[in-house]
């Protein structure tokens, strides 16, 4: 039986030349030189933009203060269980998504909020205690400006934008200045001037560099050992493979450095600090921890439990017995111990009535370094579940 036409086509496949084509045929040297000239011009322009950004944060006191304040506010948000909500449109939004991914790699809980989707229900992802970071080079992105009136009035707002003066930034026009932080990311030469095309290049490069700097500064502020934290949350890919075999996460990696915890300054001489002094000190504490003295400390969870009906002018001593923990009562854990080892020891000790007495909710773990000094503190709730402490 003769083959059908279709079968005959398949029976005689297309014959390709044995020598592969030369894709460089037809290109002239002048055109090649133009390609290299433009490419190096783009690279040099973005390099100059990064140099300008470096010089700004190296020398400008206002920019430096704002960056430190952003680290403080976002760090406090993370410590207290809030999230970093990041938003931006277009290419700025892509930079925002990368910022979110970097923060999450350090366990700094973050989410990206698309401005348009926010207006169609996604505003619900913003919770009490969150902080928002907005990326908008112009500061006039219509979708962002439309979103702002619908944000909670108490939501701290960090803006990465080209504006270098707070008063000139439209993003802050209708919001309380005490809740707004400006992180300028200007470029010395507009993209239209540099390339005759308004495509985001230098502007997104500076935004990327600044948000990378912010993410790493946050990680360094929150964790004594950010490298261990990063590898813990990034076990896959080449990065995860480079850390294999993964070392156990040490208890010191989640500890708060005692020296970083501010001591209450009540300004009242020998008088006892008040409840208000505690709250004000906690507000400026990056970790949320507070020290009434060099030998006592108050953990973030205890501060959150201060009742709304408490008289803020009452001396701390009136409620201190419930929230202040003496250094002698911190339970010592060697810094070299892994979190898993600490958990197993606590569970083992809690099998006894004595262990259940001092290893309970509200217990503070004092992390002892190689010099036999207590260098850090951890709330027991950070490594043990509620069920394990019942």
C-alpha positions, -999 to +999 in steps of 0.1 A: +000+000+000+015+034-009+023+058+019+000+088+024+013+123+016+016+131+053+036+099+060+059+107+031+068+140+046+078+124+079+097+097+059+119+124+043+129+148+071+144+182+063+181+179+057+201+205+076+235+217+066+264+200+083+281+233+090+263+255+115+254+290+104+277+319+113+255+343+132+282+370+129+277+372+092+262+405+080+275+425+111+298+454+103+326+466+126+310+501+130+278+486+143+297+463+167+316+493+181+283+511+187+270+482+207+301+482+230+301+520+233+264+521+244+268+491+267+298+506+285+280+540+287+251+524+305+275+506+329+294+538+336+263+558+341+249+533+366+283+532+383+282+570+387+247+567+402+260+542+428+290+565+436+266+594+441+244+572+464+275+561+484+287+597+489+252+608+500+250+582+528+286+586+536+285+623+543+249+636+547+238+635+584+201+636+575+203+606+552+223+587+578+198+595+605+169+584+583+186+551+574+193+544+611+157+552+619+144+529+592+166+500+606+152+508+641+116+509+631+116+478+608+137+459+633+112+467+661+084+456+637+101+423+631+109+417+668+073+423+678+059+399+652+048+424+626+056+423+589+073+445+564+048+454+536+066+465+505+048+482+475+058+497+442+047+499+406+065+487+374+102+484+376+102+498+412+078+470+421+103+444+408+130+459+430+105+458+459+098+421+453+135+414+454+137+434+487+109+412+501+128+380+490+160+392+507+142+401+540+124+367+541+158+350+536+168+365+570+135+355+587+123+391+586+087+384+576+077+404+546+052+406+518+047+425+485+015+445+481+007+454+445-008+489+445-036+481+421-045+448+438-045+466+471-074+486+459-093+454+451-090+436+485-053+431+492-053+459+517-064+432+541-028+419+542-017+449+563-019+441+599-015+459+632+022+464+640+033+463+604+056+488+587+053+498+550+081+504+526+072+522+493+095+524+463+087+552+438+115+571+421+093+601+412+073+600+444+043+608+422+033+573+410-005+576+405-013+541+418+007+547+449-008+581+456-043+566+452-033+539+477-020+562+505-054+575+518-065+539+524-035+530+546-039+529+584-030+563+599-008+545+625+012+526+598+049+537+597+059+545+562+094+543+547+098+558+512+127+550+488+125+578+463+145+604+444+134+632+467+161+644+491+139+668+512+110+655+533+088+685+524+092+679+486+080+643+487+043+639+477+042+605+494+042+623+528+017+651+521-012+637+540+006+616+567+020+623+601+056+633+598+065+613+630+055+581+611+073+588+579+110+581+570+126+594+538+153+573+522+166+593+493+179+574+462+186+602+437+206+598+404+230+625+392+218+623+356+183+615+344+178+585+322+164+606+294+195+627+294+218+598+296+202+574+271+175+594+253+150+568+266+131+571+300+136+534+308+144+528+345+180+519+347+201+540+371+171+547+392+163+510+398+200+503+403+202+528+432+169+515+447+183+480+445+215+489+462+198+510+489+173+482+498+201+456+498+219+479+523+188+482+544+182+445+544+217+436+555+218+463+581+186+450+595+199+414+596+231+426+613+210+445+639+186+417+646+210+388+648+244+382+663+251+357+635+231+366+604+250+341+583+236+312+603+201+327+600+204+331+562+216+295+557+188+283+579+162+299+556+181+292+524+189+255+523+184+250+485+203+259+454+240+266+451+239+288+482+224+260+503+249+235+488+278+258+498+267+256+534+263+218+535+265+200+557+244+226+575+256+233+609+231+233+637+217+268+644+233+281+676+212+296+704+234+327+702+222+334+667+187+343+679+199+361+711+196+398+717+229+414+727+226+427+763+249+456+755+224+468+728+195+470+752+189+506+764+189+514+801+159+535+813+168+571+817+140+586+838+156+620+843+144+619+879+176+613+898+172+588+926+135+584+920+122+552+906+115+551+869+078+552+859+058+529+836+059+557+811+097+556+812+096+519+804+073+525+774+094+554+760+126+534+763+110+504+746+100+527+718+136+536+710+149+500+716+156+483+683+149+449+699+120+459+722+140+449+753+145+474+781+169+474+811+157+493+843+193+488+855+224+470+846+213+439+865+176+438+855+158+435+822+123+435+808+115+413+778+093+425+748+065+401+757+063+415+792+061+450+780+032+441+757+014+427+787+013+461+805-024+468+809-041+497+793-056+507+827-022+511+843-014+547+854+016+557+833+029+579+861+030+550+885+065+540+896+078+508+878+082+493+912+044+490+915+043+465+887+079+456+884+076+423+902+055+410+874+076+421+844+112+428+856+136+399+857+168+400+879+200+389+862+204+362+889+171+347+877+182+343+840+187+306+832+222+301+818+226+284+784+261+281+767+263+301+735+279+271+718+247+251+723+224+246+694+188+256+696+179+220+694+202+211+723+186+239+744+151+227+736+160+191+745+175+202+778+145+223+787+121+195+779+142+171+800+143+195+830+106+201+828+100+164+834+107+173+871+086+195+893+116+218+900+123+222+863+086+232+857+090+258+884+118+278+868+114+268+831+080+283+824+064+311+803+082+344+810+116+327+817+146+344+803+176+325+790+210+341+796+234+332+768+269+326+782+298+332+759+333+315+760+345+341+785+318+330+810+299+363+805+262+366+798+263+383+764+227+377+752+192+370+762+164+349+747+128+346+758+120+310+764+089+314+741+113+320+712+124+284+712+096+265+729+059+263+719+030+271+741+021+234+744+056+225+755+055+250+783+021+239+797 
